[in-house]
Amino acid sequence: MTICRVRANNAEARISAMRANGWKPETVASVTRSAAPTVVEADTNETGTNLEDLAGDQIAQLIMARFKGHGLTRLVEALLKAQGYTTYLSPEGADGGADILAGAGPLGFGRPRLCVEVKSETSAIDRSTVDKLIGAVTKFGADEGLFVSWSGFRTTVPKELASSFFRVRLWSQKELLEALYAHYDALDDDIKAELPLKRIWTVVVQEQE
């Protein structure tokens, strides 16, 4: 007899929308629709240069709708596999300091060996949290660490980690999306089904043309 309120990932609004729609499943269009008005209005001015921003906003919304929490870890693992790594994905819950272990080659015994931490929460990550990953790199016998934070890092963190440049990399939303664009074609079909994307070409309008 427990009463709770689910707040994460805009759950209340999404469930209300499904109820109003006869409990039909969410579609890609329904998840990404709220990103469209702002950019489309801007596109009606002159050049249409905001189409890239519109696409990025919609993709980010879809990722947060379908890969929230441990799901974002699955997406990062899929991107590492697409780059040729063999991975170990920690079960959801306490991970002992690493969400993903990744090694090069078909058995994962090659180098580099990565220790990966993934955070999907809305607050920026501080230095002490990144330091835990650096400690996990030693604990697991890895060569380097990769910290993926959807909400980014506190502004002082990159400067403070200059001494660890050859041991750790930081990915915010921007770097994660860049990796997604670069390796999308090599992702497995299940991930593509959850995150359906299409590459397009468009004319670049020069300001002084």
Residue frames as a rotation matrix with the C-alpha (Angstrom) as fourth column:
MET 1
0.577 0.817 0.000 0.00
0.817 -0.577 0.000 0.00
0.000 0.000 -1.000 0.00
THR 2
-0.326 -0.785 -0.526 2.64
0.642 -0.593 0.487 2.47
-0.694 -0.179 0.697 -1.09
ILE 3
0.836 0.540 0.103 1.82
0.469 -0.604 -0.645 5.76
-0.286 0.587 -0.758 -2.75
CYS 4
-0.247 -0.950 -0.191 4.45
0.581 -0.304 0.755 7.34
-0.775 0.075 0.627 -4.96
ARG 5
0.804 0.410 -0.430 4.77
-0.072 -0.651 -0.755 9.98
-0.590 0.638 -0.494 -7.62
VAL 6
0.171 -0.744 0.646 6.90
0.869 0.423 0.257 9.25
-0.465 0.517 0.719 -10.67
ARG 7
0.662 0.038 -0.749 8.68
-0.054 -0.994 -0.098 12.44
-0.748 0.106 -0.655 -11.72
ALA 8
-0.307 -0.951 0.037 11.62
-0.019 0.045 0.999 11.25
-0.951 0.306 -0.032 -13.81
ASN 9
-0.904 -0.231 0.358 11.77
0.317 0.198 0.928 11.78
-0.286 0.953 -0.106 -17.57
ASN 10
-0.714 0.670 -0.203 8.54
-0.698 -0.701 0.143 13.85
-0.047 0.244 0.969 -17.64
ALA 11
-0.967 0.246 -0.069 6.64
0.238 0.965 0.114 10.63
0.095 0.093 -0.991 -16.87
GLU 12
-0.436 0.860 -0.265 3.44
0.368 -0.098 -0.925 12.23
-0.822 -0.500 -0.273 -15.56
ALA 13
-0.079 0.387 -0.919 2.89
-0.672 -0.701 -0.238 14.33
-0.736 0.599 0.315 -18.70
ARG 14
-0.732 -0.264 -0.628 3.71
-0.667 0.467 0.581 11.42
0.140 0.844 -0.518 -20.98
ILE 15
-0.887 0.461 0.018 1.31
0.433 0.845 -0.313 9.05
-0.159 -0.270 -0.950 -19.23
SER 16
-0.186 0.840 -0.509 -1.42
0.058 -0.508 -0.859 11.72
-0.981 -0.190 0.046 -19.35
ALA 17
-0.279 0.020 -0.960 -0.83
-0.883 -0.400 0.248 12.12
-0.379 0.916 0.129 -23.07
MET 18
-0.949 -0.075 -0.307 -1.09
-0.199 0.898 0.394 8.34
0.246 0.435 -0.866 -23.60
ARG 19
-0.628 0.776 -0.049 -4.34
0.484 0.341 -0.806 8.26
-0.609 -0.530 -0.590 -21.62
ALA 20
-0.025 0.618 -0.786 -5.78
-0.384 -0.732 -0.563 11.04
-0.923 0.288 0.256 -23.79
ASN 21
-0.306 -0.198 -0.931 -4.68
-0.952 0.053 0.302 9.06
-0.011 0.979 -0.205 -26.85
GLY 22
0.686 0.697 -0.207 -6.47
-0.691 0.714 0.114 5.87
0.227 0.065 0.972 -25.80
TRP 23
0.516 -0.572 0.638 -3.34
-0.403 0.495 0.770 4.31
-0.756 -0.654 0.024 -24.25
LYS 24
0.960 -0.270 0.073 -1.63
0.178 0.388 -0.905 3.99
0.216 0.881 0.420 -27.62
PRO 25
0.332 -0.909 -0.251 2.18
0.880 0.202 0.430 3.62
-0.340 -0.364 0.867 -27.45
GLU 26
0.401 -0.325 -0.856 4.36
-0.163 -0.945 0.282 6.68
-0.901 0.026 -0.432 -27.80
THR 27
0.769 -0.213 0.603 5.59
0.639 0.266 -0.721 7.37
-0.007 0.940 0.341 -31.31
VAL 28
-0.339 -0.941 0.018 8.75
0.935 -0.335 0.119 9.12
-0.106 0.057 0.993 -32.43
ALA 29
-0.335 0.270 0.903 6.62
0.415 -0.818 0.398 12.05
0.846 0.508 0.162 -33.61
SER 30
0.727 0.686 0.029 4.89
0.256 -0.310 0.916 12.45
0.638 -0.658 -0.401 -30.25
VAL 31
0.485 -0.620 -0.617 8.21
0.827 0.097 0.553 12.41
-0.283 -0.778 0.560 -28.36
THR 32
-0.512 -0.855 0.084 9.97
0.816 -0.453 0.360 14.94
-0.270 0.253 0.929 -30.60
ARG 33
0.202 0.686 0.699 7.05
0.868 -0.456 0.197 17.23
0.454 0.566 -0.688 -31.46
SER 34
0.835 0.214 -0.506 7.82
0.484 -0.723 0.493 19.77
-0.260 -0.657 -0.708 -28.72
ALA 35
-0.136 -0.960 -0.245 11.22
0.547 -0.279 0.789 20.52
-0.826 -0.026 0.563 -30.24
ALA 36
-0.225 0.007 0.974 9.79
0.974 0.007 0.225 21.68
-0.006 1.000 -0.008 -33.55
PRO 37
0.717 0.681 0.151 8.02
0.695 -0.714 -0.080 25.04
0.053 0.163 -0.985 -32.95
THR 38
0.584 -0.500 -0.639 10.98
0.119 -0.727 0.677 27.06
-0.803 -0.471 -0.365 -31.69
VAL 39
-0.457 -0.884 0.097 13.29
0.192 0.009 0.981 26.20
-0.868 0.468 0.166 -34.55
VAL 40
-0.207 0.456 0.866 10.70
0.974 0.181 0.138 26.18
-0.094 0.871 -0.481 -37.29
GLU 41
0.821 0.501 -0.274 9.74
0.496 -0.863 -0.092 29.75
-0.283 -0.061 -0.957 -36.40
ALA 42
0.208 -0.833 -0.513 13.39
-0.150 -0.545 0.825 30.76
-0.967 -0.094 -0.238 -36.67
ASP 43
-0.534 -0.439 0.722 13.65
0.555 0.462 0.692 29.05
-0.638 0.770 -0.003 -40.05
THR 44
0.393 0.773 0.498 10.91
0.903 -0.222 -0.368 31.27
-0.173 0.595 -0.785 -41.49
ASN 45
0.443 -0.265 -0.856 13.22
0.067 -0.943 0.327 34.29
-0.894 -0.203 -0.400 -41.28
GLU 46
0.431 -0.342 -0.835 15.85
-0.837 -0.497 -0.228 34.00
-0.337 0.798 -0.500 -44.03
THR 47
-0.245 -0.798 -0.550 18.30
-0.952 0.305 -0.019 31.16
0.183 0.519 -0.835 -44.35
GLY 48
0.775 0.547 -0.318 16.89
-0.470 0.834 0.288 28.03
0.422 -0.074 0.903 -42.70
THR 49
-0.163 -0.967 -0.194 20.23
-0.470 0.249 -0.847 27.47
0.868 -0.047 -0.495 -40.96
ASN 50
-0.322 0.073 0.944 18.50
-0.941 0.082 -0.328 26.17
-0.101 -0.994 0.042 -37.83
LEU 51
0.578 0.560 -0.593 17.51
-0.647 0.758 0.084 22.86
0.497 0.335 0.800 -39.38
GLU 52
-0.201 -0.741 -0.641 20.59
0.015 0.652 -0.758 21.25
0.979 -0.163 -0.120 -37.86
ASP 53
-0.852 -0.063 0.519 19.63
-0.488 -0.264 -0.832 22.58
0.189 -0.962 0.194 -34.43
LEU 54
0.139 0.986 0.091 16.10
-0.989 0.134 0.061 21.26
0.048 -0.099 0.994 -34.88
ALA 55
0.452 -0.023 -0.891 17.37
-0.286 0.943 -0.169 17.79
0.845 0.332 0.420 -35.76
GLY 56
-0.600 -0.774 -0.201 19.76
-0.002 0.253 -0.967 17.80
0.800 -0.580 -0.153 -32.80
ASP 57
-0.619 0.447 0.645 17.01
-0.785 -0.353 -0.509 18.86
0.000 -0.822 0.569 -30.38
GLN 58
0.452 0.855 -0.254 14.67
-0.860 0.493 0.131 16.15
0.237 0.159 0.958 -31.64
ILE 59
0.175 -0.477 -0.861 17.34
-0.044 0.870 -0.491 13.45
0.984 0.124 0.131 -31.43
ALA 60
-0.826 -0.505 0.251 18.23
-0.228 -0.109 -0.968 14.55
0.516 -0.856 -0.025 -27.90
GLN 61
-0.213 0.840 0.499 14.56
-0.975 -0.146 -0.170 14.40
-0.070 -0.522 0.850 -26.85
LEU 62
0.606 0.447 -0.659 14.19
-0.572 0.820 0.030 10.92
0.553 0.359 0.752 -28.32
ILE 63
-0.299 -0.794 -0.530 17.31
0.017 0.550 -0.835 9.70
0.954 -0.258 -0.151 -26.53
MET 64
-0.857 -0.030 0.514 16.02
-0.489 -0.269 -0.830 10.99
0.164 -0.963 0.216 -23.21
ALA 65
0.137 0.984 0.114 12.62
-0.991 0.136 0.016 9.41
0.001 -0.115 0.993 -23.81
ARG 66
0.823 0.261 -0.504 13.96
-0.385 0.909 -0.158 5.98
0.417 0.324 0.849 -24.77
PHE 67
0.213 -0.834 -0.510 17.39
0.448 0.547 -0.707 5.76
0.868 -0.078 0.490 -23.13
LYS 68
0.397 -0.009 0.918 16.91
-0.658 -0.700 0.278 7.40
0.640 -0.714 -0.284 -19.75
GLY 69
0.637 -0.162 0.754 18.86
-0.667 0.376 0.643 6.03
-0.387 -0.913 0.131 -16.79
HIS 70
-0.038 -0.675 0.737 20.53
-0.104 0.736 0.669 2.68
-0.994 -0.051 -0.098 -17.50
GLY 71
0.715 0.378 0.587 19.30
0.522 0.269 -0.809 2.93
-0.464 0.886 -0.005 -21.07
LEU 72
0.854 -0.468 -0.226 21.88
-0.520 -0.761 -0.389 5.63
0.010 0.449 -0.893 -21.79
THR 73
-0.028 -0.863 0.504 24.55
-0.664 0.393 0.637 3.16
-0.747 -0.317 -0.584 -20.68
ARG 74
0.251 0.197 0.948 23.19
0.438 0.850 -0.293 0.68
-0.863 0.489 0.127 -23.24
LEU 75
0.985 0.144 0.093 23.48
0.151 -0.468 -0.871 3.33
-0.082 0.872 -0.483 -25.95
VAL 76
0.462 -0.886 -0.051 27.08
-0.865 -0.462 0.196 4.16
-0.198 -0.047 -0.979 -25.02
GLU 77
-0.090 -0.468 0.879 27.91
-0.224 0.870 0.440 0.44
-0.970 -0.157 -0.183 -25.00
ALA 78
0.627 0.404 0.666 26.39
0.525 0.412 -0.745 0.08
-0.575 0.817 0.046 -28.47
LEU 79
0.931 -0.323 -0.170 28.54
-0.361 -0.745 -0.560 2.96
0.054 0.583 -0.811 -29.73
LEU 80
0.069 -0.944 0.324 31.68
-0.835 0.123 0.537 1.30
-0.547 -0.307 -0.779 -28.34
LYS 81
0.074 0.029 0.997 30.74
0.234 0.971 -0.046 -2.00
-0.969 0.237 0.065 -30.00
ALA 82
0.923 0.327 0.201 30.22
0.278 -0.208 -0.938 -0.13
-0.265 0.922 -0.283 -33.27
GLN 83
0.640 -0.758 -0.127 33.84
-0.764 -0.608 -0.216 1.04
0.086 0.235 -0.968 -32.96
GLY 84
0.263 -0.522 -0.812 35.13
-0.331 0.742 -0.584 -2.51
0.906 0.422 0.023 -32.59
TYR 85
-0.567 -0.450 0.690 35.29
-0.783 0.035 -0.621 -2.89
0.255 -0.892 -0.372 -28.80
THR 86
-0.172 0.501 -0.848 34.20
0.329 0.841 0.430 -5.99
0.929 -0.205 -0.309 -26.91
THR 87
-0.382 0.131 0.915 32.30
-0.612 -0.778 -0.144 -4.89
0.693 -0.615 0.378 -23.81
TYR 88
-0.585 0.351 -0.731 31.05
0.725 0.631 -0.276 -5.93
0.364 -0.692 -0.623 -20.39
LEU 89
-0.261 0.610 0.748 27.89
-0.258 -0.791 0.555 -4.09
0.930 -0.048 0.364 -19.30
SER 90
-0.996 -0.090 -0.004 27.37
-0.014 0.192 -0.981 -3.87
0.089 -0.977 -0.192 -15.54
PRO 91
-0.303 0.943 -0.139 23.84
0.861 0.333 0.385 -4.81
0.409 -0.003 -0.912 -14.41
GLU 92
0.075 0.426 0.901 21.58
-0.025 -0.903 0.429 -1.95
0.997 -0.055 -0.057 -13.42
GLY 93
0.957 0.206 -0.202 22.32
0.202 0.024 0.979 -0.81
0.207 -0.978 -0.019 -9.86
ALA 94
0.626 -0.780 0.011 25.62
-0.440 -0.342 0.830 -0.65
-0.644 -0.524 -0.557 -7.97
ASP 95
0.957 -0.223 -0.187 28.42
-0.100 0.351 -0.931 -1.08
0.274 0.909 0.314 -10.50
GLY 96
0.634 -0.751 -0.183 31.58
0.670 0.416 0.614 -1.04
-0.386 -0.512 0.768 -8.41
GLY 97
0.031 -0.633 -0.773 32.88
0.061 -0.771 0.634 2.09
-0.998 -0.067 0.014 -10.14
ALA 98
-0.855 -0.323 -0.405 32.33
-0.371 -0.163 0.914 1.27
-0.361 0.932 0.020 -13.82
ASP 99
0.220 0.975 -0.029 29.20
-0.622 0.117 -0.774 0.96
-0.751 0.188 0.633 -15.92
ILE 100
0.987 0.046 -0.154 31.06
-0.155 0.518 -0.841 -0.50
0.042 0.854 0.519 -18.91
LEU 101
0.077 -0.983 0.167 34.39
-0.234 0.145 0.961 -2.25
-0.969 -0.113 -0.218 -19.41
ALA 102
0.960 0.261 -0.107 35.62
-0.141 0.114 -0.983 -2.28
-0.244 0.959 0.146 -23.00
GLY 103
-0.017 -0.987 0.159 38.66
-0.132 0.160 0.978 -3.79
-0.991 -0.004 -0.133 -24.70
ALA 104
0.048 -0.027 -0.998 39.78
-0.963 -0.266 -0.040 -3.79
-0.264 0.964 -0.039 -28.30
GLY 105
-0.796 -0.428 -0.428 39.47
-0.575 0.755 0.315 -6.88
0.188 0.497 -0.847 -30.46
PRO 106
-0.151 0.813 -0.563 37.01
-0.393 0.473 0.789 -9.77
0.907 0.340 0.248 -30.74
LEU 107
0.092 0.156 -0.984 37.68
0.704 0.688 0.175 -11.07
0.704 -0.709 -0.046 -27.22
GLY 108
0.872 0.290 0.395 38.32
0.007 -0.812 0.583 -7.70
0.490 -0.506 -0.710 -25.57
PHE 109
0.662 -0.678 -0.319 41.91
0.659 0.324 0.679 -8.54
-0.356 -0.660 0.661 -24.61
GLY 110
-0.016 -0.686 0.727 43.46
0.885 -0.348 -0.309 -5.89
0.465 0.639 0.613 -26.83
ARG 111
-0.284 -0.148 -0.947 44.29
0.655 -0.751 -0.079 -2.27
-0.700 -0.643 0.310 -26.09
PRO 112
-0.725 -0.212 0.655 43.14
-0.482 -0.523 -0.703 0.29
0.492 -0.826 0.277 -25.33
ARG 113
-0.432 0.605 -0.669 41.14
0.770 0.633 0.075 -1.00
0.469 -0.483 -0.739 -22.37
LEU 114
-0.561 0.315 0.765 38.45
-0.241 -0.947 0.213 1.41
0.792 -0.065 0.608 -21.26
CYS 115
-0.628 0.472 -0.619 36.63
0.770 0.262 -0.582 1.91
-0.112 -0.842 -0.528 -17.99
VAL 116
-0.695 0.439 0.570 33.40
0.134 -0.699 0.702 3.83
0.707 0.564 0.427 -18.67
GLU 117
-0.649 0.564 -0.510 31.00
0.573 -0.078 -0.816 5.66
-0.500 -0.822 -0.273 -16.37
VAL 118
-0.664 0.517 0.540 27.66
0.375 -0.395 0.839 7.00
0.647 0.759 0.068 -17.70
LYS 119
-0.678 0.469 -0.565 25.39
0.465 -0.321 -0.825 9.54
-0.569 -0.822 0.000 -15.99
SER 120
-0.511 0.573 0.641 22.01
0.683 -0.182 0.707 10.62
0.522 0.799 -0.299 -17.35
GLU 121
0.110 0.604 -0.789 20.85
0.938 -0.326 -0.119 12.84
-0.329 -0.727 -0.603 -14.49
THR 122
0.676 0.358 0.644 20.14
0.626 -0.740 -0.246 16.54
0.389 0.569 -0.725 -14.98
SER 123
0.912 -0.373 -0.173 22.92
-0.159 -0.708 0.688 17.95
-0.379 -0.600 -0.705 -12.76
ALA 124
0.578 -0.781 -0.236 26.45
-0.503 -0.114 -0.857 18.68
0.642 0.614 -0.459 -13.98
ILE 125
0.769 -0.347 -0.536 29.16
0.525 0.822 0.220 16.32
0.365 -0.451 0.815 -12.72
ASP 126
0.846 -0.487 0.219 31.80
-0.531 -0.728 0.433 17.58
-0.051 -0.483 -0.874 -10.27
ARG 127
0.062 -0.953 -0.298 35.50
-0.847 0.107 -0.521 16.77
0.528 0.284 -0.800 -9.98
SER 128
-0.410 -0.261 0.874 35.17
-0.809 0.546 -0.217 14.27
-0.421 -0.796 -0.435 -7.13
THR 129
0.578 0.694 0.429 32.81
-0.358 0.689 -0.630 12.09
-0.733 0.210 0.647 -9.17
VAL 130
0.790 -0.374 -0.486 35.28
-0.467 0.147 -0.872 12.01
0.398 0.916 -0.058 -12.07
ASP 131
-0.193 -0.911 0.364 38.08
-0.957 0.093 -0.275 11.13
0.217 -0.402 -0.890 -9.64
LYS 132
0.141 0.324 0.936 36.17
-0.576 0.795 -0.189 7.97
-0.805 -0.512 0.299 -8.71
LEU 133
0.981 0.184 -0.067 36.35
-0.152 0.497 -0.854 6.88
-0.124 0.848 0.516 -12.35
ILE 134
0.329 -0.934 -0.136 40.09
-0.726 -0.158 -0.669 7.52
0.604 0.319 -0.730 -12.40
GLY 135
-0.286 -0.376 0.881 40.38
-0.891 0.443 -0.101 5.26
-0.352 -0.814 -0.462 -9.37
ALA 136
0.575 0.593 0.564 38.28
-0.318 0.797 -0.513 2.61
-0.754 0.115 0.646 -11.13
VAL 137
0.734 -0.392 -0.555 40.69
-0.579 0.067 -0.813 2.67
0.356 0.917 -0.178 -14.09
THR 138
-0.375 -0.907 0.189 43.41
-0.855 0.260 -0.449 1.38
0.358 -0.330 -0.873 -11.76
LYS 139
-0.165 0.396 0.903 41.05
-0.727 0.570 -0.383 -1.01
-0.667 -0.720 0.193 -9.98
PHE 140
0.744 0.584 0.325 39.97
-0.195 0.655 -0.730 -2.75
-0.639 0.480 0.601 -13.19
GLY 141
-0.127 -0.898 0.421 43.38
0.374 0.350 0.859 -2.69
-0.919 0.266 0.292 -14.86
ALA 142
0.744 0.449 0.495 42.19
0.629 -0.222 -0.745 -0.41
-0.225 0.865 -0.448 -17.66
ASP 143
-0.348 -0.865 0.361 44.34
0.934 -0.355 0.050 1.99
0.085 0.355 0.931 -19.69
GLU 144
-0.940 0.095 0.327 41.95
-0.052 -0.989 0.138 4.93
0.336 0.112 0.935 -19.91
GLY 145
-0.520 0.819 -0.242 38.61
0.612 0.159 -0.775 6.12
-0.596 -0.551 -0.584 -18.60
LEU 146
-0.782 0.405 0.473 35.64
0.204 -0.551 0.809 7.62
0.588 0.730 0.348 -20.40
PHE 147
-0.662 0.602 -0.446 33.08
0.454 -0.151 -0.878 9.63
-0.596 -0.784 -0.174 -18.41
VAL 148
-0.700 0.534 0.473 29.81
0.392 -0.266 0.881 10.30
0.596 0.802 -0.024 -20.25
SER 149
-0.611 0.521 -0.595 27.52
0.502 -0.326 -0.801 12.90
-0.612 -0.789 -0.062 -18.65
TRP 150
-0.089 0.674 0.733 24.37
0.975 -0.092 0.203 13.88
0.204 0.733 -0.649 -20.52
SER 151
0.873 0.484 -0.068 24.19
0.483 -0.833 0.269 17.15
0.073 -0.268 -0.961 -18.54
GLY 152
0.460 -0.763 0.453 27.88
0.000 -0.510 -0.860 17.94
0.888 0.396 -0.235 -18.84
PHE 153
0.058 -0.605 -0.794 30.42
0.941 0.299 -0.159 18.87
0.334 -0.738 0.587 -16.20
ARG 154
0.762 0.106 -0.639 31.01
0.431 -0.820 0.377 21.78
-0.484 -0.562 -0.671 -13.89
THR 155
0.961 -0.271 0.059 33.04
-0.116 -0.586 -0.802 24.47
0.252 0.764 -0.594 -15.63
THR 156
0.389 -0.867 0.310 36.18
-0.904 -0.296 0.308 23.91
-0.176 -0.400 -0.899 -13.55
VAL 157
0.673 -0.067 0.737 36.41
-0.129 0.970 0.207 20.17
-0.728 -0.234 0.644 -14.20
PRO 158
0.900 -0.359 0.249 38.20
0.370 0.325 -0.870 20.20
0.231 0.875 0.425 -17.61
LYS 159
0.443 -0.772 0.456 40.92
-0.531 -0.636 -0.560 22.54
0.722 0.006 -0.692 -16.29
GLU 160
0.353 -0.273 0.895 41.37
-0.893 0.185 0.409 20.55
-0.277 -0.944 -0.178 -13.09
LEU 161
0.719 0.007 0.695 41.82
0.019 0.999 -0.029 17.34
-0.695 0.034 0.718 -15.07
ALA 162
0.726 -0.496 -0.476 44.62
-0.666 -0.332 -0.669 18.61
0.174 0.802 -0.571 -17.32
SER 163
-0.250 -0.888 0.385 47.09
-0.945 0.310 0.102 16.40
-0.210 -0.338 -0.917 -15.44
SER 164
-0.265 0.245 0.933 44.94
-0.076 0.959 -0.273 13.36
-0.961 -0.144 -0.235 -16.32
PHE 165
0.111 0.330 -0.937 44.72
-0.888 -0.390 -0.243 14.15
-0.446 0.859 0.250 -20.04
PHE 166
-0.437 -0.378 -0.816 46.21
-0.769 0.628 0.121 10.78
0.466 0.680 -0.566 -21.04
ARG 167
-0.997 0.067 0.027 43.98
0.039 0.816 -0.577 8.83
-0.060 -0.574 -0.816 -18.64
VAL 168
-0.330 0.941 -0.071 40.44
0.638 0.167 -0.751 10.14
-0.695 -0.294 -0.656 -18.98
ARG 169
-0.919 0.189 0.345 38.09
0.179 -0.579 0.795 11.69
0.350 0.793 0.499 -21.53
LEU 170
-0.596 0.749 -0.289 34.89
0.134 -0.263 -0.956 13.60
-0.792 -0.608 0.057 -20.82
TRP 171
-0.814 0.448 0.370 31.83
0.413 -0.002 0.911 13.36
0.409 0.894 -0.183 -23.04
SER 172
-0.646 0.728 -0.231 28.89
-0.267 -0.499 -0.825 15.67
-0.715 -0.471 0.516 -22.64
GLN 173
0.366 0.874 0.319 25.73
0.150 0.283 -0.947 15.56
-0.919 0.394 -0.027 -24.74
LYS 174
0.578 -0.175 -0.797 27.60
-0.733 -0.540 -0.413 17.20
-0.358 0.823 -0.440 -27.63
GLU 175
-0.478 -0.860 -0.179 30.34
-0.866 0.427 0.261 14.55
-0.148 0.280 -0.948 -27.84
LEU 176
-0.496 0.373 0.784 27.85
0.011 0.906 -0.424 11.72
-0.868 -0.202 -0.453 -27.42
LEU 177
0.627 0.770 -0.114 25.74
-0.057 -0.100 -0.993 12.98
-0.777 0.630 -0.019 -30.33
GLU 178
0.268 -0.615 -0.742 28.86
-0.950 -0.296 -0.098 13.40
-0.160 0.731 -0.664 -32.48
ALA 179
-0.758 -0.536 0.372 29.80
-0.507 0.843 0.180 9.78
-0.410 -0.052 -0.910 -31.78
LEU 180
-0.048 0.842 0.538 26.25
0.152 0.538 -0.829 8.72
-0.987 0.042 -0.154 -32.61
TYR 181
0.721 0.311 -0.619 26.33
-0.488 -0.406 -0.772 10.50
-0.492 0.859 -0.141 -35.98
ALA 182
-0.089 -0.886 -0.455 29.76
-0.991 0.033 0.128 9.06
-0.098 0.463 -0.881 -36.80
HIS 183
-0.919 -0.388 0.067 28.94
-0.390 0.921 -0.013 5.43
-0.056 -0.037 -0.998 -35.97
TYR 184
-0.111 0.970 0.215 25.18
-0.783 0.048 -0.620 5.15
-0.612 -0.238 0.755 -36.41
ASP 185
0.312 0.264 -0.913 25.42
-0.888 0.424 -0.180 2.94
0.339 0.866 0.367 -39.50
ALA 186
-0.466 -0.611 -0.639 27.41
-0.325 0.791 -0.519 0.34
0.823 -0.035 -0.567 -37.52
LEU 187
-0.546 0.341 0.766 24.96
-0.810 0.021 -0.587 0.13
-0.216 -0.940 0.264 -34.60
ASP 188
-0.947 0.250 0.201 22.99
0.269 0.960 0.073 -3.08
-0.175 0.124 -0.977 -34.16
ASP 189
-0.625 0.737 0.255 19.45
0.218 -0.149 0.964 -3.25
0.749 0.659 -0.068 -35.50
ASP 190
0.075 0.687 -0.723 17.79
0.952 0.165 0.256 -3.24
0.295 -0.708 -0.642 -32.07
ILE 191
-0.373 -0.282 -0.884 19.32
0.606 -0.795 -0.002 0.12
-0.703 -0.537 0.467 -31.16
LYS 192
-0.999 0.001 0.035 18.44
0.027 -0.596 0.803 1.53
0.022 0.803 0.596 -34.58
ALA 193
-0.332 0.942 -0.051 14.84
0.612 0.256 0.749 0.43
0.718 0.218 -0.661 -34.06
GLU 194
0.212 0.363 -0.907 14.71
0.953 -0.284 0.109 2.37
-0.218 -0.887 -0.406 -30.79
LEU 195
0.078 -0.303 -0.950 16.49
0.083 -0.948 0.309 5.36
-0.994 -0.103 -0.049 -32.30
PRO 196
0.290 0.098 0.952 15.50
0.893 0.329 -0.306 5.60
-0.344 0.939 0.008 -35.97
LEU 197
0.156 -0.336 -0.929 17.59
-0.117 -0.940 0.320 8.23
-0.981 0.059 -0.186 -37.78
LYS 198
0.623 0.023 0.782 18.11
0.751 0.260 -0.607 9.17
-0.217 0.965 0.144 -41.41
ARG 199
-0.348 -0.820 -0.454 21.09
0.479 -0.572 0.666 11.02
-0.806 0.014 0.592 -42.87
ILE 200
0.715 0.574 0.399 20.21
0.651 -0.339 -0.679 13.87
-0.255 0.746 -0.616 -45.25
TRP 201
-0.558 -0.816 0.150 22.12
0.812 -0.499 0.303 16.38
-0.172 0.290 0.941 -47.36
THR 202
0.643 0.754 -0.135 21.10
0.708 -0.652 -0.270 20.01
-0.291 0.078 -0.953 -47.59
VAL 203
0.254 -0.513 0.820 22.40
0.607 -0.575 -0.548 23.16
0.753 0.637 0.165 -49.25
VAL 204
-0.096 -0.364 -0.926 24.53
0.906 -0.417 0.070 25.48
-0.412 -0.832 0.370 -47.08
VAL 205
0.689 0.416 0.593 23.32
0.628 -0.752 -0.201 29.04
0.363 0.511 -0.780 -47.66
GLN 206
-0.415 -0.903 -0.107 26.14
0.881 -0.370 -0.296 31.58
0.228 -0.217 0.949 -47.58
GLU 207
0.080 0.477 -0.875 25.39
0.736 -0.621 -0.271 34.80
-0.673 -0.622 -0.400 -45.69
GLN 208
-0.195 -0.246 -0.950 26.84
-0.254 -0.922 0.291 37.05
-0.947 0.298 0.117 -48.41
GLU 209
-0.686 -0.053 0.725 25.59
0.582 0.559 0.591 35.08
-0.437 0.828 -0.352 -51.39
